[in-house]
């Protein structure tokens, strides 16, 4: 079953997508600025133990999941599966009412 969107729905979905992309790039920029700063602090305070790897790894994993959520819409675990599942549940309910 093909789902048809009105122009307003298309605009809202496009605006949400653009906001998600902007959020990802802001997060990426913050990551690229903060991690070198943490490295500098680590190097100046305790050069024997590299603790900056921990926030770099944790934030990097979060950034990867954020990128997957924003750009992975056509993959099986992206946002598209939510709409397919909603349609499937709605169709099941519709079929039960007809029986």
C-alpha positions, 0 to 999 in steps of 0.5 A: 500500500503506497502512502501519499503525503500532503505537501505540508506533511512533506515539508514537515518531514523534510524540515525534520530531516534537515534539523537532524542533519544539522544536529549531526554536523554540530555534534561532529564539529564539537567532537573535532574541537573538544577531543584535541583540547582534551588531548592537550590537557591530558598531555600537559597534566599526565603524559604517562596515562592517556585518559583522553582515549575514553571520552574519545571512544565513548563520544565516537561511538555515540557519534557513529550511532547518531550518523547511522540514525540520520543517514541510515534511513534506507537500511533495515535498522534505520527510521524507515522500519518504524513506518513500515511497522506502523503500517503493518499494525494498522493493516492488521487492525483494519483486517480484524475489523473487517472479519 
